[in-house]
């Protein structure tokens, strides 16, 4: 099973990084994808701290199976 790192945008819904052919960039395991996501997030936090910004508390991205990824998906919560 393949996995993707997904980020949710207000305007465009779910998005993910794509390869040169425009296909979602995939990882072979969820653990691999999560490791990469964590490493990138730690680098982002480090850069934020170095520049004097308040660092993000948690990543904007999450890992899901490729089979569940729907580009542009938007979730609306009713309170």
C-alpha positions in Angstrom: 0.0 0.0 0.0 1.3 3.5 -0.9 0.9 6.6 1.4 0.9 10.3 0.7 1.5 13.4 2.8 -1.5 15.7 2.6 -2.1 19.3 3.5 -5.5 20.9 3.7 -6.1 24.4 2.2 -9.1 26.6 2.8 -9.5 27.5 -0.9 -8.3 24.3 -2.7 -9.0 21.5 -0.1 -6.6 18.5 0.1 -3.4 18.8 -1.8 -0.1 16.8 -1.9 3.3 17.1 -3.3 3.5 15.8 -6.9 6.2 14.2 -9.0 7.5 15.4 -12.3 4.6 13.7 -14.1 2.0 15.4 -11.9 1.2 12.3 -9.9 1.1 12.3 -6.1 4.5 11.7 -4.5 4.1 8.4 -2.6 5.9 6.5 0.2 6.0 2.8 0.5 5.1 2.8 4.2 3.2 5.0 6.6 6.3 5.1 8.9 8.5 6.4 6.0 6.1 9.1 5.2 5.7 10.1 8.8 9.5 10.2 9.3 9.9 12.6 6.4 7.0 14.7 7.6 8.5 15.0 11.1 12.0 15.8 9.7 10.6 18.5 7.5 8.5 19.9 10.4 11.5 20.0 12.7 13.5 21.9 10.1 10.6 24.4 9.7 10.4 24.9 13.5 14.1 25.5 13.6 14.0 28.1 10.9 11.0 29.8 12.5 12.9 30.0 15.8 16.1 31.3 14.2 14.1 34.0 12.4 12.4 35.1 15.6 9.0 33.8 14.7 6.7 31.9 17.1 7.2 28.2 16.0 4.3 26.1 14.8 3.1 23.6 17.5 2.2 20.8 15.0 2.5 20.1 11.3 -0.1 21.2 8.8 0.4 17.9 7.0 -0.9 14.4 7.7 -0.3 11.0 6.3 -3.0 8.9 4.7 -3.2 5.9 2.3 -3.1 6.9 -1.4 -6.4 5.1 -1.8 -8.1 7.6 0.5 -6.5 10.7 -1.1 -9.0 12.9 -3.1 -7.4 16.0 -4.5 -9.5 19.1 -3.5 -11.5 17.3 -0.8 -13.1 19.7 1.6 -14.6 18.9 4.9 -17.3 21.1 6.4 -18.1 20.8 10.1 -21.6 21.7 11.4 -21.5 22.7 15.0 
